[in-house]
Amino acid sequence: MIGVIVATHGEFGNGLLATLQMIMGTTEGILSVPLAAEDSMETFQTKLEAALQAVDPKGEGTLVLVDMLGGTPFNVSLQMTQKRKIHVVTGVSLPMLIKVASHRDETDLKAFALEVQKASRESVVTSVELFKS
C-alpha cells in the first residue's frame, strides 16, 4: 500500500486528517507533518524523514501531499525525491485526501500521483459552472 504524508504549514494537515477520519474512520499509513513557525528546514526534514519511515518502512513508495508550491514542505519533500521513492502533489484538500485514502492500493505510485492530480482538478468548480444554462 502506498504511504501518505500530508505536509503543511501549521496545523492545516492535522485538521484535514481529523476530518478525513471523521468521514472514513481510522486510516492507516497516513500521517500529517506540520511545519511549525520555529522549525528550520533541517528540523522539518528530520520530522518528514521520521514520518516517511513510519508510513513506508520498506521504501516501497510514498505520496507526499503539500499545501502549496514553493513552500518549505514542498521544497523539502522535493529534495527528498532524489533519495527515496516519493512523489509530491501540491494543493492538498479534503477531496484529494479522500481520493488518496480510498484508492491508494489500486495502482503504482507514479500513476497514482497523476490520478490524484486529475481528480483534484476536477473537484474544483464554481457556481457559475453548476448553474450554467
C-alpha positions, 0 to 999 in steps of 0.5 A, a space after each residue: 500500500 502506498 504511504 501518505 504524508 500530508 505536509 503543511 504549514 501549521 496545523 492545516 494537515 492535522 485538521 484535514 486528517 481529523 476530518 478525513 477520519 471523521 468521514 472514513 474512520 481510522 486510516 492507516 499509513 497516513 500521517 500529517 507533518 506540520 511545519 511549525 513557525 520555529 522549525 528550520 528546514 533541517 528540523 522539518 526534514 528530520 520530522 518528514 524523514 521520521 514520518 516517511 519511515 513510519 508510513 513506508 518502512 520498506 521504501 516501497 513508495 510514498 505520496 507526499 501531499 503539500 499545501 502549496 508550491 514553493 513552500 518549505 514542505 514542498 521544497 523539502 519533500 522535493 529534495 527528498 525525491 532524489 533519495 527515496 521513492 516519493 512523489 509530491 502533489 501540491 494543493 492538498 484538500 479534503 477531496 484529494 485526501 479522500 481520493 488518496 485514502 480510498 484508492 491508494 492500493 489500486 495502482 503504482 505510485 507514479 500513476 497514482 500521483 497523476 490520478 490524484 492530480 486529475 481528480 483534484 482538478 476536477 473537484 474544483 468548480 464554481 457556481 457559475 459552472 453548476 448553474 450554467 444554462 
